[in-house]
Amino acid sequence: MQKELNLRLPAQDLSRDQQIKAHIAKALTLHPDKITGFNILKKSMDARQKQIYYNLTLLVYIDEPFQAFSIPKFPAKEVHRAAHEVLIIGAGPAGLYAALTCLEHGIRPVILERGKDVQQRRRDLAALNKQGTVNPDSNYCFGEGGAGTYSDGKLYTRSKKRGSIQKALETFVQYGAEPAILYEAHPHIGTNKLTAIITNMREAIIAKGGQIHFNQKITDFTLKGGQITAVQTQKGDRFNAQHVILATGHSARDIYRLLKAKNIHIESKPFALGVRIEHPQSLINQIQYKCSAEQMVSQGLAPAAYSLVAQVADRGIFSFCMCPGGIIAPAATDPGELVVNGWSPSKRNNPYANSGMVVQVDQRAAYDYLKRQYPAAGCPDPDDPLLLMDFQRRVEQVMFQAGGGAFKAPAQRLPDFVHHKKSRDLPACSYIPGVTSARLDQLLPDFTTQTLAGGLQVFGQKMKGYFTDQAILVGTESRTSSPVRIPREEKGLNHPQITNLYPAAEGAGYAGGIISAAIDGTNIAATIAGKLGLSNQ
């Protein structure tokens, strides 16, 4: 017999199967010998009290042979001689999952990626961190796997209605991720492991007849009869197009400019901008778990995370991409601009906890800032779809100059930011290029500073000890999502003007993370297959 069971057990018992079986037997009033095994379906932590608990949903096997979960392998067809082809611009999660879905339906995917493969990307990231030089086409945002590959590998999403989260996670497991991501409440792979998984996906796509071309930045495309008939790359290559999935990510500003130049409709989209805040991980552990380091070890607790949100006057502030045991990284895509992000290795064992702390930015706020700060540039067009992108770029340039070059970042202690004074010194920080003491409260747009200052004080009340001079703010966290939306039809998912162009995922304004982007890529490829009358059987 099999029975689904919800179980609450102390954290220290989670790592021992015999203890879990004992709790199961007690809950079901059975002898432990009758429990032949169990599979975890869901797992979440409850840290509201000093004693930490885990809430589990289990599939329990009683008086019958135990069967461990087997991960389904999604069928991929040979497409070397396929009649249909889809051109996919970008090898991030949306592009890779779109390619895998094409294979399921017998369509040949051809991926054009402006950056390098995951192995070669590492050299450019090293140069950015240690030498202060950025390759505009190979960095933390661009290259195989997309922005998420080298910025943490979080798989949590709130996109419950967009598609199958389970299938997206199972696909990751099929290509090498730990099966635990299937039941963790906040699944996480880790940058150090994600690169091998991305490599496995690429090799599977190529083995079935798909193509992946690196260092192929799109510079133009040919339009005829309301369709894209071909795309051109910086190398001078031309690729004919039947269907085009545009999955270039949230930082491909050249693509937005190209679309605007071609008179293809795009829209400005609100996004969020602020700083990355870093605390000692030990402090966040004490705040969240309310126990000593020794008690953490005895209970088998992972480094603690947090999620914070508040409303200050008429503007929201929230934590973003929180990285326990993490590192702050330089995520700029162009010289003279400074962007920071965070990531964690799979063990989350670095001594710092960092998180984006960002404020909502809308068209009106960006317009007022640009008009006031850059009068020599003339009055900006309030209806320009690239206005928010220009605002984002301008703030990043201010931060680069304040840092002093070589991607050193301006930084300020938390209380000094709130009380509007320069920090005389700065605490140790994980940001490898280095930090420079600066008045972030003056460098950021005033509405951002006001909201951050108010929200950080609220968060200090919610989490006692969070508001401390041990915390450092690093500027600027600005690539939270795309400042541009590329419209598309609700059902057909194609652009309303260009019938064979399919805007996808974060870069088009339809996703916010690895899993939601993967689901969006899957949905688009399946929609194209449906239009072609193809199934995955």
C-alpha positions as CSV (number, residue, x, y, z in Angstrom):
1,M,0.0,0.0,0.0
2,Q,1.1,3.6,-0.7
3,K,0.0,6.5,1.4
4,E,0.7,10.2,1.2
5,L,1.5,11.7,4.5
6,N,2.2,15.2,5.8
7,L,4.8,15.1,8.6
8,R,6.4,17.7,10.9
9,L,9.6,16.7,12.5
10,P,12.5,18.3,14.3
11,A,15.4,19.5,12.1
12,Q,17.9,17.2,13.8
13,D,15.9,14.1,12.7
14,L,15.8,15.0,9.0
15,S,19.2,13.5,8.0
16,R,18.4,10.1,9.6
17,D,16.1,7.8,7.7
18,Q,15.5,5.6,10.7
19,Q,14.3,8.6,12.7
20,I,12.0,9.7,9.8
21,K,10.6,6.1,9.7
22,A,9.9,6.2,13.4
23,H,8.0,9.5,13.0
24,I,6.0,8.0,10.1
25,A,5.2,4.8,12.1
26,K,4.0,6.9,15.0
27,A,1.8,9.1,12.8
28,L,0.2,6.1,11.1
29,T,0.1,4.0,14.3
30,L,2.1,1.2,12.6
31,H,5.1,-0.8,13.6
32,P,8.2,0.6,12.0
33,D,9.0,-2.7,10.2
34,K,5.9,-2.2,8.1
35,I,7.4,0.9,6.6
36,T,9.5,-0.3,3.6
37,G,10.5,3.2,2.4
38,F,9.4,6.6,1.5
39,N,9.9,9.3,-1.1
40,I,9.9,13.0,-0.3
41,L,7.4,15.0,-2.3
42,K,7.7,18.4,-0.6
43,K,10.0,19.9,2.0
44,S,10.0,23.2,3.7
45,M,11.5,24.7,6.9
46,D,9.7,26.3,9.8
47,A,12.2,28.5,11.7
48,R,9.7,30.7,13.6
49,Q,10.6,29.1,16.9
50,K,13.9,28.2,18.6
51,Q,13.3,24.5,17.8
52,I,13.5,24.3,14.0
53,Y,11.1,22.0,12.2
54,Y,10.7,20.6,8.7
55,N,7.3,20.1,7.1
56,L,7.4,17.1,4.8
57,T,5.0,15.6,2.4
58,L,5.9,12.0,1.9
59,L,4.8,9.1,-0.2
60,V,5.1,6.1,2.2
61,Y,5.3,2.5,1.2
62,I,3.6,0.1,3.6
63,D,4.0,-3.7,3.3
64,E,5.1,-3.6,-0.3
65,P,8.4,-3.2,-2.1
66,F,9.8,0.3,-2.0
67,Q,10.3,2.1,-5.4
68,A,12.6,5.1,-5.5
69,F,11.5,7.9,-7.8
70,S,12.6,7.5,-11.4
71,I,13.0,10.7,-13.4
72,P,11.2,10.6,-16.7
73,K,13.4,11.1,-19.8
74,F,11.7,13.4,-22.3
75,P,11.9,12.0,-25.8
76,A,14.1,13.8,-28.2
77,K,13.8,13.0,-32.0
78,E,16.6,13.0,-34.5
79,V,16.4,16.3,-36.5
80,H,19.4,16.2,-38.8
81,R,17.0,16.1,-41.8
82,A,14.0,17.8,-40.2
83,A,11.7,19.7,-42.5
84,H,11.1,22.4,-40.0
85,E,13.7,24.7,-38.2
86,V,13.5,27.3,-35.5
87,L,16.1,30.0,-35.1
88,I,16.7,30.7,-31.4
89,I,18.5,33.9,-30.5
90,G,20.2,33.3,-27.1
91,A,21.4,30.3,-25.2
92,G,20.0,31.1,-21.8
93,P,17.4,28.9,-20.0
94,A,14.6,30.0,-22.4
95,G,16.7,29.3,-25.5
96,L,18.0,26.0,-24.2
97,Y,14.6,24.7,-23.1
98,A,13.0,25.9,-26.4
99,A,15.7,23.9,-28.2
100,L,15.0,20.8,-26.1
101,T,11.2,21.2,-26.7
102,C,11.9,21.5,-30.5
103,L,13.7,18.2,-30.4
104,E,10.7,16.6,-28.7
105,H,8.5,17.7,-31.6
106,G,11.0,16.8,-34.4
107,I,12.0,20.4,-35.2
108,R,15.7,21.3,-35.7
109,P,16.7,24.1,-33.3
110,V,19.5,26.5,-34.4
111,I,20.8,28.6,-31.5
112,L,22.7,31.8,-32.1
113,E,24.5,32.9,-28.9
114,R,26.4,36.2,-28.8
115,G,28.8,35.0,-26.1
116,K,31.0,32.0,-25.4
117,D,30.4,28.5,-24.0
118,V,30.4,28.1,-20.3
119,Q,34.0,26.9,-20.1
120,Q,35.4,29.8,-22.1
121,R,33.2,32.3,-20.3
122,R,35.2,31.7,-17.1
123,R,38.3,33.4,-18.5
124,D,36.3,36.6,-19.2
125,L,34.7,36.5,-15.8
126,A,38.2,36.2,-14.2
127,A,39.4,39.2,-16.3
128,L,36.4,41.2,-15.1
129,N,37.0,40.4,-11.4
130,K,40.7,40.6,-11.3
131,Q,41.8,43.0,-14.1
132,G,38.8,45.3,-14.3
133,T,38.1,44.6,-18.0
134,V,34.7,43.6,-19.4
135,N,34.0,41.7,-22.6
136,P,30.6,43.2,-23.8
137,D,29.6,39.8,-25.3
138,S,30.9,37.4,-22.6
139,N,30.3,38.3,-19.0
140,Y,27.9,37.5,-16.1
141,C,24.9,38.3,-18.4
142,F,25.9,37.0,-21.8
143,G,27.2,33.6,-22.8
144,E,25.9,30.0,-22.7
145,G,23.4,29.4,-19.9
146,G,22.5,33.1,-19.7
147,A,22.7,35.3,-16.6
148,G,21.7,32.6,-14.2
149,T,24.6,30.3,-14.9
150,Y,27.2,32.4,-13.1
151,S,24.8,34.2,-10.8
152,D,23.6,31.6,-8.4
153,G,21.3,29.0,-10.1
154,K,18.2,29.7,-8.0
155,L,15.2,27.7,-9.2
156,Y,12.4,29.1,-7.1
157,T,9.5,30.7,-9.0
158,R,6.1,32.0,-8.2
159,S,5.0,31.4,-11.8
160,K,2.5,28.6,-10.9
161,K,0.2,29.2,-13.9
162,R,2.6,29.6,-16.7
163,G,3.5,25.9,-17.3
164,S,4.9,22.8,-15.7
165,I,7.4,23.7,-13.0
166,Q,7.8,20.0,-12.3
167,K,8.8,19.2,-15.9
168,A,11.3,22.1,-15.9
169,L,12.9,20.8,-12.7
170,E,12.9,17.2,-13.9
171,T,14.7,18.3,-17.1
172,F,17.4,19.8,-14.9
173,V,17.7,16.5,-13.0
174,Q,17.8,14.6,-16.3
175,Y,20.9,16.6,-17.2
176,G,22.7,16.3,-13.9
177,A,21.0,18.3,-11.1
178,E,20.5,16.7,-7.7
179,P,17.0,15.2,-7.3
180,A,16.4,17.2,-4.2
181,I,15.5,20.2,-6.3
182,L,12.2,18.4,-7.1
183,Y,10.9,18.7,-3.6
184,E,12.8,21.6,-1.9
185,A,10.6,24.7,-1.2
186,H,13.4,26.9,-2.5
187,P,15.5,24.7,-4.9
188,H,19.0,25.9,-5.7
189,I,21.7,24.3,-7.9
190,G,24.7,26.6,-7.3
191,T,26.9,28.2,-9.9
192,N,29.7,25.6,-9.5
193,K,27.3,22.8,-10.5
194,L,25.2,24.5,-13.1
195,T,27.9,24.8,-15.7
196,A,28.2,21.1,-16.1
197,I,24.4,20.7,-16.5
198,I,24.3,23.4,-19.2
199,T,27.1,21.6,-21.0
200,N,25.1,18.3,-20.9
201,M,22.1,20.1,-22.4
202,R,24.2,21.5,-25.2
203,E,25.8,18.1,-26.0
204,A,22.3,16.5,-26.1
205,I,21.0,19.1,-28.5
206,I,23.9,18.7,-30.9
207,A,23.8,14.9,-30.7
208,K,20.2,14.9,-32.0
209,G,21.0,17.3,-34.9
210,G,20.4,20.7,-33.3
211,Q,23.0,23.4,-33.8
212,I,24.6,25.9,-31.4
213,H,26.7,28.7,-32.8
214,F,28.7,30.8,-30.3
215,N,30.2,34.3,-30.8
216,Q,27.3,35.1,-33.1
217,K,25.9,38.5,-32.1
218,I,22.8,39.6,-34.1
219,T,23.3,43.0,-35.7
220,D,20.4,43.1,-38.2
221,F,17.5,41.1,-39.7
222,T,15.7,41.2,-43.0
223,L,11.9,41.8,-43.0
224,K,9.5,40.9,-45.7
225,G,5.7,40.6,-45.6
226,G,5.5,41.0,-41.9
227,Q,8.0,38.3,-41.2
228,I,11.7,38.0,-40.4
229,T,13.3,36.1,-43.4
230,A,16.9,36.2,-42.2
231,V,19.2,37.5,-39.5
232,Q,22.7,38.8,-39.9
233,T,25.5,38.6,-37.3
234,Q,28.5,40.7,-36.5
235,K,30.7,38.1,-38.2
236,G,28.9,38.7,-41.4
237,D,27.0,35.4,-41.4
238,R,23.4,35.2,-42.6
239,F,20.9,32.7,-41.2
240,N,17.6,32.2,-43.0
241,A,14.6,32.1,-40.7
242,Q,11.3,30.2,-40.7
243,H,10.5,31.0,-37.0
244,V,12.6,33.2,-34.6
245,I,12.5,32.9,-30.8
246,L,14.1,36.0,-29.3
247,A,15.5,35.0,-26.0
248,T,18.4,37.5,-25.5
249,G,18.0,38.2,-21.8
250,H,17.3,41.4,-19.9
251,S,20.6,43.2,-20.8
252,A,20.6,43.0,-24.6
253,R,20.2,46.8,-25.1
254,D,21.4,46.6,-28.7
255,I,18.5,44.3,-29.5
256,Y,16.0,46.9,-28.1
257,R,17.7,49.6,-30.1
258,L,17.5,47.4,-33.3
259,L,13.8,46.7,-32.8
260,K,13.1,50.4,-32.3
261,A,15.2,51.3,-35.4
262,K,13.2,48.8,-37.4
263,N,9.9,50.4,-36.2
264,I,8.9,47.2,-34.4
265,H,6.7,48.0,-31.5
266,I,8.3,47.8,-28.0
267,E,7.2,49.3,-24.7
268,S,8.9,50.6,-21.6
269,K,8.5,48.4,-18.5
270,P,8.8,49.3,-14.9
271,F,11.7,47.5,-13.1
272,A,13.6,47.8,-9.8
273,L,16.9,49.4,-8.9
274,G,18.9,49.8,-5.7
275,V,21.9,48.3,-4.0
276,R,23.3,44.9,-2.9
277,I,23.4,44.6,0.9
278,E,25.9,42.3,2.6
279,H,26.0,41.0,6.2
280,P,28.1,38.4,7.9
281,Q,26.3,35.1,7.3
282,S,26.7,34.2,11.0
283,L,24.6,37.3,11.9
284,I,21.8,36.3,9.6
285,N,21.9,32.8,11.0
286,Q,21.5,34.1,14.5
287,I,18.6,36.4,13.5
288,Q,16.7,33.7,11.6
289,Y,17.4,30.6,13.6
290,K,17.8,32.1,17.1
291,C,20.4,29.5,18.0
292,S,24.2,29.1,18.2
293,A,26.5,27.9,15.5
294,E,26.9,24.6,17.4
295,Q,23.1,24.1,17.5
296,M,23.0,24.8,13.8
297,V,25.4,22.0,13.2
298,S,23.6,19.6,15.5
299,Q,20.3,20.3,13.7
300,G,21.9,20.1,10.2
301,L,20.7,23.6,9.3
302,A,21.8,25.3,6.1
303,P,23.0,28.9,6.1
304,A,19.9,31.1,6.6
305,A,18.1,33.2,4.0
306,Y,15.5,35.9,4.2
307,S,12.9,37.7,2.1
308,L,11.8,41.2,2.9
309,V,9.2,43.6,1.4
310,A,7.8,46.9,2.5
311,Q,5.8,49.9,1.2
312,V,7.4,53.3,1.9
313,A,5.0,56.1,1.0
314,D,3.8,55.3,-2.5
315,R,6.8,53.1,-3.5
316,G,7.7,49.5,-2.9
317,I,11.1,48.1,-1.6
318,F,12.0,44.5,-1.6
319,S,14.9,42.0,-1.2
320,F,15.9,40.4,-4.5
321,C,18.0,37.3,-5.3
322,M,19.1,36.7,-1.7
323,C,22.3,34.6,-1.6
324,P,23.2,32.8,1.7
325,G,26.9,32.1,1.9
326,G,27.3,34.1,-1.2
327,I,29.5,36.5,-3.2
328,I,28.8,39.9,-4.7
329,A,29.9,39.9,-8.4
330,P,30.4,42.6,-11.1
331,A,27.6,42.1,-13.7
332,A,28.3,45.0,-16.1
333,T,28.0,44.4,-19.8
334,D,29.8,47.5,-21.0
335,P,32.8,49.6,-20.1
336,G,32.1,52.6,-17.9
337,E,29.0,51.1,-16.3
338,L,28.8,49.4,-12.9
339,V,26.3,46.7,-12.0
340,V,26.5,44.3,-9.1
341,N,24.7,41.0,-8.6
342,G,25.1,38.0,-6.2
343,W,25.6,34.3,-6.4
344,S,26.2,31.3,-4.1
345,P,28.0,28.0,-4.6
346,S,26.0,24.8,-4.0
347,K,27.2,24.5,-0.4
348,R,26.6,28.2,0.4
349,N,29.6,28.1,2.6
350,N,31.1,31.6,2.1
351,P,31.1,33.8,5.2
352,Y,28.8,36.5,3.8
353,A,25.1,36.8,3.1
354,N,24.1,39.2,0.4
355,S,20.8,40.3,-1.2
356,G,19.6,42.9,-3.7
357,M,17.6,45.6,-2.0
358,V,15.7,47.4,-4.6
359,V,13.0,50.0,-5.3
360,Q,10.3,50.1,-7.9
361,V,11.1,52.5,-10.8
362,D,8.3,53.7,-13.2
363,Q,8.3,55.9,-16.3
364,R,7.4,59.1,-14.5
365,A,10.2,58.8,-11.9
366,A,12.8,58.0,-14.5
367,Y,11.6,60.9,-16.7
368,D,11.8,63.4,-13.8
369,Y,15.3,62.2,-12.9
370,L,16.7,62.4,-16.4
371,K,15.2,65.8,-17.0
372,R,16.6,67.2,-13.8
373,Q,20.0,65.5,-13.8
374,Y,20.9,65.9,-17.5
375,P,19.5,69.2,-18.7
376,A,22.2,69.6,-21.3
377,A,20.9,66.5,-23.1
378,G,17.6,68.2,-23.7
379,C,14.2,67.2,-22.4
380,P,13.7,63.4,-22.7
381,D,10.7,62.1,-24.6
382,P,8.3,60.8,-21.9
383,D,6.9,58.3,-24.3
384,D,10.2,56.9,-25.5
385,P,10.1,53.1,-25.0
386,L,13.8,53.1,-24.1
387,L,13.5,55.8,-21.5
388,L,13.7,53.4,-18.5
389,M,16.7,51.7,-20.2
390,D,18.4,55.1,-20.5
391,F,17.7,55.8,-16.9
392,Q,19.2,52.5,-15.9
393,R,22.3,53.1,-18.0
394,R,22.8,56.6,-16.6
395,V,22.7,55.4,-13.0
396,E,25.2,52.7,-13.8
397,Q,27.6,55.2,-15.3
398,V,27.4,57.4,-12.2
399,M,28.3,54.4,-10.0
400,F,31.3,53.5,-12.2
401,Q,32.7,57.0,-11.9
402,A,32.1,57.0,-8.2
403,G,33.9,53.7,-7.8
404,G,37.1,55.1,-9.4
405,G,37.3,52.7,-12.3
406,A,38.3,49.0,-12.9
407,F,34.8,48.1,-11.6
408,K,35.5,49.0,-8.0
409,A,32.1,49.7,-6.4
410,P,31.0,52.6,-4.3
411,A,29.9,51.4,-0.9
412,Q,28.6,52.7,2.4
413,R,27.8,51.2,5.8
414,L,24.1,50.7,6.4
415,P,23.6,53.3,9.2
416,D,25.7,55.8,7.4
417,F,23.5,55.5,4.3
418,V,20.4,56.1,6.4
419,H,21.9,59.0,8.3
420,H,23.4,60.6,5.2
421,K,27.1,60.5,5.9
422,K,30.2,59.0,4.3
423,S,31.6,55.9,6.0
424,R,35.1,56.5,7.4
425,D,35.9,52.9,6.8
426,L,34.2,49.8,5.3
427,P,33.7,46.3,6.6
428,A,35.2,43.3,4.8
429,C,33.3,42.6,1.6
430,S,33.1,39.6,-0.8
431,Y,33.2,41.9,-3.9
432,I,36.5,40.9,-5.6
433,P,37.2,44.1,-7.6
434,G,37.1,46.1,-4.3
435,V,34.9,48.8,-2.8
436,T,35.4,52.5,-2.3
437,S,33.7,54.5,0.4
438,A,31.2,56.9,-1.2
439,R,27.9,58.6,-0.6
440,L,25.5,56.1,-2.1
441,D,22.7,58.1,-0.6
442,Q,23.7,61.0,-2.9
443,L,24.7,58.9,-6.0
444,L,21.3,57.1,-6.2
445,P,18.2,58.9,-7.5
446,D,16.6,60.7,-4.6
447,F,13.4,58.7,-4.7
448,T,15.4,55.5,-4.5
449,T,17.5,56.7,-1.5
450,Q,14.4,57.9,0.3
451,T,12.6,54.5,-0.2
452,L,15.7,52.5,0.7
453,A,16.4,54.5,3.8
454,G,12.8,54.1,5.1
455,G,12.6,50.4,4.1
456,L,15.9,49.4,5.7
457,Q,14.7,50.9,9.0
458,V,11.5,48.9,8.7
459,F,13.5,45.7,8.0
460,G,15.7,46.4,11.0
461,Q,12.5,46.2,13.1
462,K,11.3,43.0,11.5
463,M,14.7,41.3,11.8
464,K,16.3,42.4,15.1
465,G,20.0,42.9,14.4
466,Y,19.7,43.5,10.6
467,F,20.2,47.2,10.9
468,T,23.9,47.2,11.9
469,D,27.1,48.9,10.9
470,Q,28.4,45.4,10.1
471,A,26.2,45.6,7.0
472,I,27.6,47.2,3.8
473,L,25.6,48.6,0.8
474,V,27.2,48.2,-2.6
475,G,26.0,50.0,-5.7
476,T,24.3,49.4,-7.9
477,E,21.8,46.5,-8.3
478,S,20.1,47.5,-11.5
479,R,19.6,44.5,-13.7
480,T,16.6,43.0,-11.7
481,S,14.5,42.7,-14.8
482,S,14.2,44.2,-18.3
483,P,13.3,47.9,-18.6
484,V,11.6,47.0,-21.9
485,R,8.7,44.8,-22.9
486,I,8.4,43.3,-26.4
487,P,4.7,42.7,-26.9
488,R,3.3,39.4,-28.2
489,E,-0.1,37.8,-28.9
490,E,-1.7,36.1,-25.8
491,K,-2.3,32.8,-27.5
492,G,0.0,32.7,-30.5
493,L,2.9,34.2,-28.5
494,N,4.2,35.9,-31.7
495,H,4.8,39.6,-32.0
496,P,1.7,41.3,-33.2
497,Q,3.6,43.0,-36.2
498,I,6.1,40.2,-37.0
499,T,4.2,37.0,-37.2
500,N,7.2,34.6,-37.0
501,L,9.0,36.5,-34.2
502,Y,8.4,35.1,-30.7
503,P,9.6,37.4,-27.9
504,A,10.7,35.2,-24.9
505,A,11.4,35.3,-21.2
506,E,13.2,38.0,-19.2
507,G,14.4,40.0,-22.2
508,A,10.9,40.4,-23.5
509,G,9.4,41.0,-20.1
510,Y,7.7,37.6,-19.6
511,A,9.8,35.9,-17.0
512,G,11.8,36.6,-13.8
513,G,14.3,33.8,-13.2
514,I,15.7,30.5,-14.5
515,I,12.6,28.4,-14.2
516,S,10.0,30.9,-15.4
517,A,12.3,31.6,-18.4
518,A,12.7,27.9,-19.1
519,I,8.9,27.4,-19.0
520,D,8.4,30.4,-21.3
521,G,10.9,28.9,-23.8
522,T,9.2,25.6,-23.6
523,N,5.7,27.1,-24.1
524,I,6.8,29.1,-27.2
525,A,8.5,26.0,-28.9
526,A,5.4,23.9,-28.2
527,T,3.2,26.7,-29.6
528,I,5.3,26.8,-32.8
529,A,5.0,22.9,-33.0
530,G,1.3,23.2,-32.6
531,K,1.0,25.7,-35.5
532,L,3.0,23.3,-37.6
533,G,0.7,20.4,-36.7
534,L,3.5,18.4,-34.9
535,S,3.3,16.4,-31.7
536,N,5.8,15.1,-29.2
537,Q,4.6,11.6,-29.5
